[in-house]
């Protein structure tokens, strides 16, 4: 993937279509794939704005059931999300693009290293939003220069139903885990979209190839799938460790294990990953310090150290307090009583969210006698009711 700002001139060499070249629509569609590939966009497909009417029905059912949890932004203005024309009435074609981020390692191996944290594959490298958006914009500039039109670029930050649109454009299909599955790249694709006023030839939609397989459903540690193709985000570890702002519900804490940011289980077990390839963009590859970080070291992060460690990472957006909350849940699940030494100072953390998680971690790693002594001391000074509730409920753990 090209670094820095890519200009139209960079995409007009001898291999690419020059601005102003007149080609039939079908040939232009083929020509479009060359600069896309040069920009590191691994697959491309085109669909029409009205192609996902069925997805709109499923989306409304998802919101009505409350399965979106606290993600109120999903429920806000549903008409804008249900159809590209709800977001931009002038759009005539939707160009869907995918970037492969296939890992170079088994994402599930880290789950056996209980004193280390498991970070979702997509967040172990640089933030994909910024990297991919630059290249989508470069391709959009090429499109405008070649065929005067209007364009809008989206990468997972607007009211766009990327996965149904990607299936309609032939990039893959939504598997039973609700994520996109590609016959070429398995479950490891970032998706972006270019809306345009051009009327471009459409690709054939992909069809479901999951068959009777239910590997992704059976792999979910928290049983977040109420049925095939139906996810209850409120039970999903990715939601609980990333989107949820409050204390992680007690019923899910044990199942989270050492997952401290997201969860790859349903993606990693998909049989279609046998065709997956390692991603070619080095900046999306895992940084060494984020492959298997020490829980003991992560527990000591203050805000400045957290920001420094996760510079350019998607992890940074949840903030230090929520991240350390996750680390403390993992520490509580580690079975390593030595890690209580890192959790105990956090009983006095400035954040009630962190203090509450520290209570649970300590309840899992200390004797009843020691824990009761800590509880008596803490309850005499603790003023936050949610933390006091953690202390009260922790009695039943030992």
C-alpha positions as CSV (number, residue, x, y, z in Angstrom):
1,X,0.0,0.0,0.0
2,X,1.4,3.3,-1.0
3,X,2.7,5.5,1.8
4,X,1.9,9.2,2.3
5,X,-0.5,11.1,0.1
6,X,-1.0,9.4,-3.3
7,X,-1.8,11.8,-6.1
8,X,-3.7,11.3,-9.4
9,X,-0.4,11.6,-11.2
10,X,1.0,8.5,-9.4
11,X,-1.9,6.5,-10.8
12,X,-1.5,7.6,-14.4
13,X,1.6,5.7,-15.4
14,X,1.8,3.4,-18.4
15,X,-0.1,0.6,-16.5
16,X,-3.1,2.8,-15.7
17,X,-5.9,4.5,-17.6
18,X,-5.0,8.2,-18.2
19,X,-7.5,10.9,-17.4
20,X,-9.8,11.8,-20.3
21,X,-9.4,8.3,-21.9
22,X,-12.8,7.3,-23.4
23,X,-13.6,3.6,-22.7
24,X,-16.8,1.6,-22.7
25,X,-18.3,1.2,-19.3
26,X,-17.3,-2.5,-19.1
27,X,-13.7,-1.8,-20.0
28,X,-13.6,1.1,-17.6
29,X,-14.7,-1.2,-14.8
30,X,-11.7,-3.4,-15.5
31,X,-9.3,-0.4,-15.7
32,X,-10.5,0.7,-12.3
33,X,-9.1,-2.4,-10.6
34,X,-5.5,-1.6,-11.6
35,X,-5.0,1.6,-9.6
36,X,-7.0,0.0,-6.8
37,X,-4.6,-2.9,-6.6
38,X,-1.6,-0.5,-6.8
39,X,-3.0,1.3,-3.7
40,X,-3.0,-2.0,-1.7
41,X,-6.8,-2.6,-2.1
42,X,-6.9,-6.3,-2.5
43,X,-10.4,-6.8,-3.9
44,X,-13.0,-4.6,-5.6
45,X,-16.7,-5.0,-6.6
46,X,-19.5,-2.7,-7.6
47,X,-23.2,-2.8,-6.7
48,X,-26.2,-0.6,-6.9
49,X,-27.5,1.5,-4.1
50,X,-30.8,-0.5,-3.7
51,X,-29.1,-3.9,-3.5
52,X,-29.5,-4.5,0.3
53,X,-33.2,-4.2,1.0
54,X,-33.2,-7.5,2.8
55,X,-30.4,-6.4,5.1
56,X,-32.5,-3.4,6.1
57,X,-35.1,-5.7,7.5
58,X,-32.6,-7.7,9.5
59,X,-31.1,-4.4,10.8
60,X,-34.4,-3.2,12.1
61,X,-35.0,-6.5,13.9
62,X,-31.6,-6.2,15.4
63,X,-32.3,-2.8,16.8
64,X,-35.8,-3.6,18.0
65,X,-34.5,-6.6,20.0
66,X,-32.0,-4.3,21.8
67,X,-29.1,-6.6,20.7
68,X,-27.0,-3.5,19.9
69,X,-26.6,-2.7,23.6
70,X,-25.3,0.7,24.3
71,X,-24.3,1.4,20.7
72,X,-26.9,4.1,20.4
73,X,-25.3,5.4,17.2
74,X,-26.5,2.3,15.4
75,X,-30.1,3.1,16.2
76,X,-29.8,6.8,15.4
77,X,-31.4,7.6,12.0
78,X,-31.8,4.0,10.8
79,X,-33.0,5.2,7.4
80,X,-29.5,6.6,6.7
81,X,-28.0,3.2,7.3
82,X,-30.5,1.0,5.6
83,X,-29.7,2.3,2.1
84,X,-26.8,4.2,0.6
85,X,-29.4,6.6,-0.9
86,X,-30.6,7.3,2.7
87,X,-27.1,8.7,3.3
88,X,-26.6,10.3,-0.1
89,X,-29.6,10.5,-2.5
90,X,-27.4,11.2,-5.5
91,X,-25.4,8.0,-5.4
92,X,-25.8,5.7,-8.4
93,X,-23.0,3.2,-7.8
94,X,-21.3,1.8,-4.8
95,X,-17.7,0.6,-5.2
96,X,-16.8,-1.8,-2.4
97,X,-13.2,-2.5,-1.6
98,X,-11.4,-4.9,0.7
99,X,-8.0,-4.9,2.3
100,X,-6.6,-8.3,3.5
101,X,-5.2,-8.2,7.0
102,X,-4.6,-12.0,7.3
103,X,-2.3,-12.7,10.3
104,X,1.1,-14.4,10.1
105,X,0.3,-16.5,13.3
106,X,-2.5,-18.5,14.9
107,X,-4.7,-15.8,16.6
108,X,-5.9,-18.3,19.2
109,X,-2.5,-19.5,20.4
110,X,-2.2,-16.5,22.8
111,X,-5.3,-17.7,24.7
112,X,-3.2,-20.4,26.3
113,X,-0.7,-17.8,27.7
114,X,-2.8,-16.7,30.7
115,X,-0.4,-14.1,32.0
116,X,-0.4,-12.3,28.7
117,X,-3.1,-10.3,27.0
118,X,-4.8,-11.2,23.7
119,X,-5.5,-8.3,21.4
120,X,-7.6,-8.8,18.3
121,X,-5.6,-9.2,15.2
122,X,-7.0,-6.1,13.5
123,X,-5.7,-3.9,16.4
124,X,-2.2,-5.2,16.6
125,X,-0.9,-3.0,13.9
126,X,-1.6,0.6,12.9
127,X,-5.2,1.9,12.9
128,X,-6.7,0.7,9.6
129,X,-9.1,3.6,9.4
130,X,-6.4,6.1,8.6
131,X,-4.3,3.9,6.4
132,X,-7.1,2.7,4.2
133,X,-9.0,6.0,4.0
134,X,-6.0,7.7,2.5
135,X,-5.9,5.1,-0.3
136,X,-9.6,5.2,-0.8
137,X,-9.4,8.9,-1.3
138,X,-6.5,8.5,-3.7
139,X,-8.6,6.1,-5.8
140,X,-11.6,8.5,-5.6
141,X,-9.4,11.3,-6.9
142,X,-8.3,9.1,-9.8
143,X,-12.0,8.3,-10.5
144,X,-13.0,12.0,-10.6
145,X,-10.1,12.9,-12.8
146,X,-10.9,10.0,-15.2
147,X,-14.7,10.3,-15.3
148,X,-15.9,13.6,-13.9
149,X,-18.3,12.8,-11.1
150,X,-19.0,13.3,-7.5
151,X,-17.7,10.8,-4.9
152,X,-17.9,10.1,-1.1
153,X,-15.5,7.9,0.7
154,X,-16.4,5.7,3.8
155,X,-14.3,3.4,6.0
156,X,-16.2,2.1,9.0
157,X,-17.0,5.5,10.4
158,X,-20.4,6.4,8.9
159,X,-23.9,4.9,8.5
160,X,-22.9,2.4,5.8
161,X,-23.8,-1.3,6.0
162,X,-20.5,-2.4,4.6
163,X,-20.9,-6.2,4.9
164,X,-24.2,-6.5,3.0
165,X,-23.0,-4.1,0.4
166,X,-19.7,-6.1,0.1
167,X,-21.8,-9.3,-0.5
168,X,-23.9,-7.6,-3.1
169,X,-20.7,-6.5,-4.8
170,X,-19.4,-10.0,-4.9
171,X,-16.5,-9.6,-2.4
172,X,-17.8,-12.5,-0.2
173,X,-20.8,-13.4,1.9
174,X,-21.9,-12.7,5.5
175,X,-21.2,-15.9,7.4
176,X,-23.1,-17.3,10.3
177,X,-21.0,-15.1,12.6
178,X,-22.4,-12.1,10.7
179,X,-18.9,-11.1,9.4
180,X,-17.8,-11.2,5.8
181,X,-16.2,-14.4,4.5
182,X,-14.1,-14.4,1.3
183,X,-13.2,-17.5,-0.6
184,X,-9.8,-15.9,-1.3
185,X,-9.1,-14.2,2.0
186,X,-11.2,-16.0,4.6
187,X,-12.4,-13.9,7.4
188,X,-9.7,-11.2,7.3
189,X,-10.9,-8.3,5.3
190,X,-11.2,-4.6,6.1
191,X,-14.0,-3.0,4.1
192,X,-14.3,0.5,2.6
193,X,-16.7,2.1,0.2
194,X,-16.7,4.8,-2.5
195,X,-20.1,6.2,-3.4
196,X,-20.2,7.8,-6.8
197,X,-22.7,9.5,-9.2
198,X,-21.3,7.4,-12.0
199,X,-23.5,4.6,-13.4
200,X,-21.0,1.7,-13.4
201,X,-21.4,-2.0,-14.4
202,X,-22.5,-4.1,-11.5
203,X,-20.8,-7.3,-10.3
204,X,-22.7,-10.4,-9.4
205,X,-23.5,-10.8,-5.7
206,X,-21.8,-13.6,-3.8
207,X,-23.8,-16.4,-2.3
208,X,-23.7,-18.1,1.0
209,X,-21.1,-21.0,1.2
210,X,-21.4,-21.8,4.9
211,X,-23.5,-24.9,4.4
212,X,-24.1,-26.9,7.5
213,X,-20.9,-25.7,9.2
214,X,-21.4,-24.0,12.6
215,X,-17.8,-23.8,13.8
216,X,-18.0,-20.0,14.4
217,X,-21.2,-20.4,16.5
218,X,-19.8,-23.2,18.6
219,X,-16.5,-21.3,19.2
220,X,-18.1,-18.3,20.8
221,X,-17.0,-18.2,24.5
222,X,-20.1,-16.3,25.6
223,X,-22.8,-17.8,23.3
224,X,-23.3,-14.5,21.7
225,X,-25.2,-16.0,18.7
226,X,-28.8,-16.5,19.4
227,X,-29.1,-18.3,16.0
228,X,-27.0,-18.5,12.8
229,X,-26.6,-15.0,11.4
230,X,-27.9,-13.4,14.6
231,X,-25.5,-11.8,17.0
232,X,-26.5,-10.3,20.4
233,X,-23.8,-7.7,20.8
234,X,-24.5,-7.5,24.5
235,X,-22.9,-10.9,24.9
236,X,-20.0,-10.4,22.5
237,X,-16.5,-10.1,23.9
238,X,-15.6,-7.5,21.3
239,X,-18.5,-5.4,22.4
240,X,-17.8,-5.9,26.1
241,X,-14.1,-5.0,25.9
242,X,-14.4,-2.2,23.3
243,X,-17.8,-0.6,23.1
244,X,-19.1,-1.1,26.7
245,X,-18.2,1.8,28.9
246,X,-19.2,0.4,32.2
247,X,-18.3,-2.6,34.3
248,X,-18.2,-5.9,32.4
249,X,-21.2,-8.0,33.6
250,X,-20.1,-10.6,36.1
251,X,-21.7,-13.5,34.1
252,X,-19.1,-12.9,31.3
253,X,-15.9,-12.3,33.2
254,X,-14.7,-15.8,33.4
255,X,-15.4,-16.5,29.7
256,X,-13.4,-13.5,28.6
257,X,-10.2,-15.2,29.7
258,X,-7.2,-13.1,28.7
259,X,-8.9,-11.2,25.9
260,X,-8.2,-7.6,26.6
261,X,-9.3,-6.0,23.3
262,X,-11.7,-7.7,21.1
263,X,-12.1,-11.4,20.2
264,X,-11.1,-13.4,17.1
265,X,-12.5,-16.8,18.0
266,X,-15.4,-16.9,15.5
267,X,-13.2,-15.5,12.8
268,X,-10.2,-17.7,13.4
269,X,-12.1,-21.0,13.4
270,X,-13.7,-20.5,10.0
271,X,-12.7,-23.3,7.6
272,X,-12.5,-20.8,4.7
273,X,-9.4,-19.5,6.4
274,X,-7.5,-22.4,4.7
275,X,-7.4,-20.1,1.7
276,X,-6.4,-17.0,3.7
277,X,-3.2,-15.2,2.9
278,X,-0.9,-13.0,5.0
279,X,-1.7,-9.3,4.6
280,X,0.7,-7.4,2.3
281,X,0.5,-4.0,4.1
282,X,3.3,-4.0,6.7
283,X,1.8,-1.2,8.7
284,X,-1.3,-3.4,9.4
285,X,0.9,-6.3,10.6
286,X,1.2,-7.0,14.3
287,X,3.7,-5.0,16.2
288,X,5.9,-7.2,18.4
289,X,4.9,-5.4,21.6
290,X,1.2,-6.1,20.9
291,X,1.4,-9.8,20.0
292,X,1.5,-11.1,23.5
293,X,1.9,-8.2,26.0
294,X,2.5,-8.9,29.7
295,X,-0.5,-8.4,31.9
296,X,1.8,-7.3,34.7
297,X,3.2,-4.5,32.6
298,X,-0.1,-3.4,31.1
299,X,-1.6,-3.1,34.6
300,X,0.9,-0.4,35.4
301,X,0.0,1.9,32.5
302,X,-1.0,5.4,33.4
303,X,-2.7,7.6,30.8
304,X,0.5,8.9,29.3
305,X,2.1,5.4,29.1
306,X,-1.1,4.0,27.6
307,X,-1.2,6.7,24.9
308,X,2.5,6.1,24.1
309,X,2.1,2.3,23.8
310,X,-0.9,2.6,21.6
311,X,0.1,5.4,19.3
312,X,-1.5,4.9,15.9
313,X,-3.4,1.9,17.3
314,X,-7.2,1.4,17.3
315,X,-6.9,0.4,20.9
316,X,-6.2,4.0,21.9
317,X,-9.8,5.1,21.3
318,X,-11.2,3.2,24.3
319,X,-8.9,5.1,26.7
320,X,-6.7,4.0,29.5
321,X,-9.4,3.3,32.1
322,X,-11.5,0.9,30.0
323,X,-8.4,-0.8,28.8
324,X,-7.0,-1.4,32.3
325,X,-10.5,-2.6,33.3
326,X,-10.0,-5.3,30.7
327,X,-6.5,-6.1,31.8
328,X,-7.7,-6.6,35.4
329,X,-10.4,-9.1,34.2
330,X,-7.7,-11.0,32.4
331,X,-5.5,-10.9,35.6
332,X,-8.4,-12.3,37.6
333,X,-8.6,-15.1,35.1
334,X,-4.9,-15.8,35.0
335,X,-4.7,-18.1,38.0
336,X,-1.4,-16.5,38.8
337,X,-1.4,-15.3,42.4
338,X,1.8,-13.3,41.7
339,X,-0.3,-11.0,39.5
340,X,-2.2,-9.9,42.6
341,X,0.8,-7.7,43.3
342,X,0.0,-5.7,40.1
343,X,-3.8,-5.6,40.7
344,X,-3.7,-4.6,44.4
345,X,-2.4,-1.0,43.9
346,X,-5.3,-0.4,41.5
347,X,-7.8,-0.8,44.3
348,X,-6.9,2.9,44.9
349,X,-7.0,4.0,41.3
350,X,-8.6,7.4,40.6
351,X,-11.1,5.6,38.2
352,X,-14.1,3.8,39.8
353,X,-14.2,1.6,36.7
354,X,-10.6,0.5,37.4
355,X,-11.2,0.1,41.1
356,X,-14.2,-2.1,40.6
357,X,-12.3,-4.4,38.2
358,X,-9.4,-4.6,40.6
359,X,-11.8,-5.8,43.3
360,X,-12.9,-8.7,41.1
361,X,-9.3,-9.5,40.2
362,X,-8.2,-9.6,43.8
363,X,-11.2,-11.8,44.8
364,X,-10.0,-14.4,42.2
365,X,-6.3,-14.4,43.4
366,X,-6.3,-14.0,47.1
367,X,-7.4,-16.0,50.1
368,X,-10.8,-15.3,51.7
369,X,-9.1,-14.1,54.9
370,X,-6.8,-11.7,53.0
371,X,-9.6,-10.5,50.8
372,X,-12.0,-9.8,53.8
373,X,-9.3,-7.7,55.4
374,X,-8.9,-5.6,52.2
375,X,-12.7,-5.3,52.0
376,X,-13.1,-4.0,55.5
377,X,-10.4,-1.4,54.9
378,X,-11.8,-0.3,51.5
379,X,-15.4,-0.1,52.5
380,X,-14.6,2.3,55.2
381,X,-13.5,4.9,52.6
382,X,-15.0,3.9,49.3
383,X,-17.5,6.5,48.2
384,X,-18.5,5.2,44.8
385,X,-21.6,3.0,45.0
386,X,-20.7,0.8,41.9
387,X,-17.3,-0.1,43.5
388,X,-19.0,-0.8,46.9
389,X,-21.3,-3.1,45.1
390,X,-18.3,-5.0,43.6
391,X,-16.9,-5.5,47.1
392,X,-20.3,-6.8,48.4
393,X,-20.8,-9.2,45.5
394,X,-17.3,-10.5,45.7
395,X,-18.1,-12.4,48.9
396,X,-19.6,-15.2,46.8
397,X,-16.5,-15.8,44.7
398,X,-14.2,-17.8,47.0
